[in-house]
Amino acid sequence: MLETQTQAIERNTGKNTKIPASIFRAYDIRGVVDEQLDSSTIRMIGQGIASEALTNGIDTLLLGYDGRLSSPSLSKALIDGILSTGCNANHHAYALSRKPYY
């Protein structure tokens, strides 16, 4: 599954990425900010996720983030990537961790 996610990002962004496969987990993406996760990486991930959503007939994605200091800037990069594909982003800003799962 890890390989498929990375390949989807590369296919949908048209870029050969250097996104570390180790950041992809079963239900989320985790990494060290400014080392494994920076604005350009997050933007590419947003493009990949949104492109897959559009391919599957989903045109709007719901976003929220937690209280970490890096959340607002990473959220902006993710939204930029999503919007660049033509997909919509419904941004709820700060959210409890379990809220987006419902």
Secondary structure, 3 states (H helix, E strand, C coil): CHHHHHHHHHHHHCCCCCCCHHHECCCCECCCECCCECHHHHHHHHHHHHHHHHHCCCCEEEEEECCCCCHHHHHHHHHHHHHCCCCEEEEEEECCCCHHHC
